[in-house]
Amino acid sequence: MANPRLLLRRILCVAAAAAFLSAPVFAIRKDIGFAAPIICRTTVQGRHLISDDNGYVCSALSIDPWSRCCPQTGERFSCQGCNLDSQCCNSYEYCVSCCLNPSMTKEADVLKLKVAKPVTAGTYANIFDFCMGRCRHSSASVVHENAYLSDFHHCFLVQQNSSGSTESNFGSRLDGINVILGRQGESCSSACRAKGQSCVPSRLSELNKCQILQKYMRCKNGCFPSLGPDQPAEVVDEAPKNLNPGACLYMQMDDRLTCDGSHQHTRRLCPCA
């Protein structure tokens, strides 16, 4: 005969199992307490330095192999090697880091900007994309024939023209002026002469602004300050890549503007009368 105590234990175990299996399941917990991994985006242009989207700069060897973030031991939003007046730096990575500083670049303004000139172009997804792209546009400080204007050729300044004047003011200052788009490689003196007029050097400064260049030219690859006797002008599409084909260029120094300058790869915007 079976042991009564053992039999009772078996009955209780069977009853407990049945009660557990028949109980309704209200929820399954998915959150088991693991934090989402932190992954940084980084620049990839330099061989020695890297800037991450937190605003830190570090050597490529010191970056965390798992998170891809720089150690947070140095200065955040560092502007080392930058000219804060021109907002240009001598290092691409420090340009990106400085650009990410909220006091330098307003994210709300940046996210409204078009990535390119056409109306159909998209906008920047975030401020890191803007800073990476803007600092890489070294043509903003380039002189013709592939030479930099200075060591500070990585610039992040959100600059649309060389002055704060409005377009309506520009129009009034161009009264009596016939704005002519010269042919490739042609000086303003020649372009105006072909129309039976003369170039007016005192009005070149009124055309030396991005708003005016974009009004008369495509400027599909942006508008940048530069330094050349042929400016204001647009680089032709057939120009070598290092000259930034399709970009508009305006002279950084109005006192150097001249009617006689020309360049084989640009078309000038000329004031004739």
C-alpha positions as CSV (number, residue, x, y, z in Angstrom):
1,M,0.0,0.0,0.0
2,A,1.3,3.5,-1.0
3,N,2.6,5.8,1.7
4,P,-0.2,8.2,2.5
5,R,2.2,11.2,3.0
6,L,3.9,10.6,-0.4
7,L,0.5,10.3,-2.1
8,L,-0.7,13.6,-0.5
9,R,2.5,15.4,-1.8
10,R,1.9,14.1,-5.3
11,I,-1.7,15.3,-5.2
12,L,-0.7,18.8,-4.0
13,C,2.0,19.1,-6.7
14,V,-0.5,18.1,-9.4
15,A,-3.0,20.6,-8.1
16,A,-0.4,23.4,-7.9
17,A,0.8,22.7,-11.5
18,A,-2.8,22.8,-12.8
19,A,-3.5,26.1,-11.0
20,F,-0.4,27.7,-12.5
21,L,-1.1,26.5,-16.1
22,S,-4.7,27.6,-15.9
23,A,-3.9,31.1,-14.6
24,P,-4.2,33.9,-17.2
25,V,-1.1,35.7,-18.5
26,F,-1.6,39.4,-18.3
27,A,1.7,40.7,-19.8
28,I,5.1,39.7,-20.9
29,R,7.9,42.1,-19.8
30,K,10.1,43.1,-22.6
31,D,12.2,45.7,-20.7
32,I,14.8,43.7,-18.9
33,G,16.8,46.7,-17.7
34,F,19.5,47.0,-20.4
35,A,20.3,50.6,-21.4
36,A,20.4,51.4,-25.1
37,P,24.0,51.6,-26.4
38,I,25.4,55.1,-27.1
39,I,26.8,55.3,-30.6
40,C,28.5,58.5,-31.8
41,R,28.7,59.8,-35.3
42,T,32.2,61.0,-36.3
43,T,34.1,62.8,-39.0
44,V,36.2,60.7,-41.3
45,Q,38.2,63.2,-43.3
46,G,41.4,63.4,-41.2
47,R,44.0,60.7,-40.7
48,H,45.0,61.8,-37.2
49,L,42.1,63.7,-35.6
50,I,38.4,62.8,-35.3
51,S,35.4,65.0,-34.1
52,D,32.3,63.3,-32.8
53,D,28.7,64.6,-32.7
54,N,29.0,65.5,-29.0
55,G,31.5,68.2,-29.9
56,Y,34.7,66.5,-28.7
57,V,37.9,66.2,-30.7
58,C,40.4,63.3,-30.2
59,S,43.1,61.3,-31.9
60,A,41.9,58.4,-34.1
61,L,43.7,56.0,-31.8
62,S,41.9,57.2,-28.6
63,I,38.3,56.8,-29.9
64,D,36.2,54.2,-28.1
65,P,36.0,51.1,-30.3
66,W,32.4,50.3,-29.2
67,S,30.7,53.6,-29.0
68,R,32.8,55.4,-31.6
69,C,32.8,58.4,-29.2
70,C,35.8,60.5,-28.2
71,P,36.9,60.5,-24.5
72,Q,35.1,63.3,-22.7
73,T,38.3,64.5,-21.1
74,G,39.2,67.4,-23.3
75,E,37.4,70.6,-24.1
76,R,33.9,70.3,-25.6
77,F,33.1,72.5,-28.6
78,S,36.8,73.4,-28.9
79,C,37.7,76.2,-31.2
80,Q,41.4,75.5,-31.1
81,G,43.1,77.0,-34.2
82,C,40.0,79.0,-35.1
83,N,39.5,82.7,-35.9
84,L,36.3,83.5,-34.2
85,D,35.8,86.7,-36.1
86,S,35.7,85.0,-39.5
87,Q,34.6,81.6,-38.0
88,C,37.3,79.8,-40.0
89,C,39.7,77.3,-38.6
90,N,43.0,75.7,-39.7
91,S,41.7,72.2,-38.9
92,Y,38.6,70.5,-40.2
93,E,37.9,68.6,-37.0
94,Y,38.2,71.7,-34.8
95,C,36.0,73.5,-37.2
96,V,33.3,70.9,-36.8
97,S,33.7,71.0,-33.0
98,C,33.5,74.8,-32.8
99,C,30.6,74.8,-35.2
100,L,28.6,72.5,-33.0
101,N,28.7,75.0,-30.1
102,P,25.1,76.3,-29.7
103,S,26.5,79.8,-29.1
104,M,28.2,79.7,-32.5
105,T,25.6,78.1,-34.6
106,K,21.8,78.1,-34.0
107,E,20.4,74.7,-34.8
108,A,16.9,76.2,-35.6
109,D,18.4,78.4,-38.3
110,V,20.6,75.7,-39.7
111,L,17.8,73.2,-40.2
112,K,16.0,75.7,-42.4
113,L,18.9,76.0,-44.9
114,K,18.9,74.2,-48.2
115,V,21.7,71.7,-48.8
116,A,22.0,73.0,-52.4
117,K,20.7,75.9,-54.5
118,P,17.7,74.2,-56.3
119,V,14.3,74.6,-54.7
120,T,13.9,70.8,-54.7
121,A,17.0,70.3,-52.6
122,G,16.5,69.0,-49.1
123,T,17.5,70.5,-45.8
124,Y,20.1,69.3,-43.2
125,A,18.8,66.6,-41.0
126,N,20.8,67.8,-38.0
127,I,23.4,70.3,-37.0
128,F,26.2,67.7,-37.2
129,D,25.5,67.2,-40.9
130,F,25.6,70.9,-41.4
131,C,28.9,71.4,-39.6
132,M,30.5,68.5,-41.4
133,G,29.4,69.8,-44.8
134,R,30.0,73.5,-44.2
135,C,33.6,73.0,-42.8
136,R,34.5,70.8,-45.7
137,H,33.6,73.6,-48.2
138,S,37.2,74.9,-48.3
139,S,36.4,76.7,-51.6
140,A,35.0,79.5,-49.4
141,S,38.6,80.6,-48.9
142,V,40.2,79.5,-52.1
143,V,42.1,81.6,-54.7
144,H,42.0,80.4,-58.3
145,E,44.5,77.8,-59.4
146,N,44.0,75.6,-56.4
147,A,45.6,77.8,-53.7
148,Y,44.2,78.7,-50.3
149,L,43.7,82.3,-49.3
150,S,45.1,81.5,-45.8
151,D,45.6,78.6,-43.4
152,F,42.1,79.2,-42.0
153,H,40.2,77.6,-44.9
154,H,37.7,75.5,-43.0
155,C,34.8,77.9,-42.4
156,F,31.3,77.3,-40.8
157,L,29.9,80.9,-41.0
158,V,26.3,80.9,-42.2
159,Q,26.9,83.8,-44.6
160,Q,24.7,84.7,-47.5
161,N,26.3,87.9,-48.6
162,S,29.2,90.3,-47.9
163,S,27.0,92.8,-46.1
164,G,23.8,93.1,-44.3
165,S,22.0,95.1,-46.9
166,T,18.6,94.1,-48.2
167,E,17.8,93.3,-51.8
168,S,15.5,96.3,-52.1
169,N,18.4,98.6,-51.2
170,F,20.6,96.9,-53.9
171,G,18.0,97.6,-56.5
172,S,17.9,101.3,-55.8
173,R,21.7,101.5,-56.0
174,L,21.6,99.9,-59.4
175,D,19.3,102.5,-61.0
176,G,20.6,103.4,-64.4
177,I,22.9,100.3,-64.5
178,N,22.5,97.6,-67.0
179,V,23.6,94.3,-65.3
180,I,25.3,92.1,-67.9
181,L,26.4,88.5,-67.6
182,G,29.7,88.2,-69.5
183,R,30.9,85.3,-71.5
184,Q,33.4,82.7,-70.2
185,G,36.8,84.2,-69.7
186,E,35.6,87.8,-70.6
187,S,36.3,90.9,-68.5
188,C,33.6,93.3,-67.6
189,S,35.3,96.0,-69.7
190,S,34.9,93.7,-72.8
191,A,31.4,92.6,-71.9
192,C,30.1,96.2,-71.5
193,R,31.9,97.3,-74.7
194,A,30.2,94.6,-76.7
195,K,26.9,96.2,-75.6
196,G,28.1,99.6,-76.6
197,Q,28.5,100.7,-73.0
198,S,31.2,101.1,-70.4
199,C,31.8,99.2,-67.2
200,V,31.1,101.3,-64.1
201,P,33.7,100.2,-61.5
202,S,32.0,102.1,-58.6
203,R,29.0,99.8,-59.0
204,L,30.9,96.5,-58.9
205,S,30.5,96.5,-55.1
206,E,26.7,96.5,-55.5
207,L,26.9,93.2,-57.5
208,N,29.5,91.7,-55.1
209,K,26.9,90.0,-52.9
210,C,25.3,86.6,-52.9
211,Q,21.8,87.8,-53.2
212,I,22.6,89.6,-56.5
213,L,24.7,86.8,-57.8
214,Q,21.9,84.3,-57.1
215,K,19.4,86.6,-58.8
216,Y,21.2,86.6,-62.1
217,M,23.1,83.3,-62.0
218,R,22.3,79.7,-61.0
219,C,25.0,79.4,-58.2
220,K,23.9,75.7,-58.0
221,N,26.9,74.8,-55.9
222,G,26.6,77.7,-53.4
223,C,28.0,81.1,-53.0
224,F,31.4,81.7,-51.3
225,P,33.8,84.5,-50.5
226,S,37.0,84.3,-52.5
227,L,39.8,86.5,-53.9
228,G,40.3,87.1,-57.6
229,P,40.3,89.9,-60.1
230,D,37.4,88.3,-62.1
231,Q,34.9,88.5,-59.3
232,P,31.9,88.7,-58.7
233,A,31.5,85.7,-61.0
234,E,30.2,82.2,-61.4
235,V,32.5,79.2,-62.1
236,V,31.5,77.4,-65.3
237,D,30.3,73.8,-65.1
238,E,33.2,72.7,-67.3
239,A,35.9,74.0,-64.9
240,P,38.2,71.6,-63.0
241,K,36.7,70.1,-59.9
242,N,39.2,71.9,-57.6
243,L,37.7,75.2,-58.7
244,N,34.2,74.2,-57.5
245,P,32.2,74.2,-60.8
246,G,28.8,75.9,-60.5
247,A,29.7,78.0,-57.5
248,C,29.4,81.8,-57.3
249,L,32.3,83.8,-55.9
250,Y,32.3,87.3,-54.5
251,M,35.4,89.3,-53.6
252,Q,36.2,89.6,-49.9
253,M,37.8,93.0,-50.4
254,D,35.6,95.5,-52.3
255,D,38.6,97.9,-52.8
256,R,40.2,95.3,-55.1
257,L,37.3,95.0,-57.5
258,T,38.2,95.8,-61.1
259,C,36.4,95.9,-64.5
260,D,39.5,94.5,-66.3
261,G,39.9,91.2,-64.5
262,S,39.0,87.9,-66.0
263,H,39.5,84.1,-65.6
264,Q,39.3,81.4,-68.2
265,H,36.9,79.3,-66.0
266,T,34.4,82.0,-64.8
267,R,31.6,84.3,-66.2
268,R,31.5,87.7,-64.6
269,L,28.6,89.8,-63.5
270,C,29.1,93.3,-64.8
271,P,27.6,96.8,-64.2
272,C,27.4,98.6,-67.5
273,A,26.1,102.1,-68.4
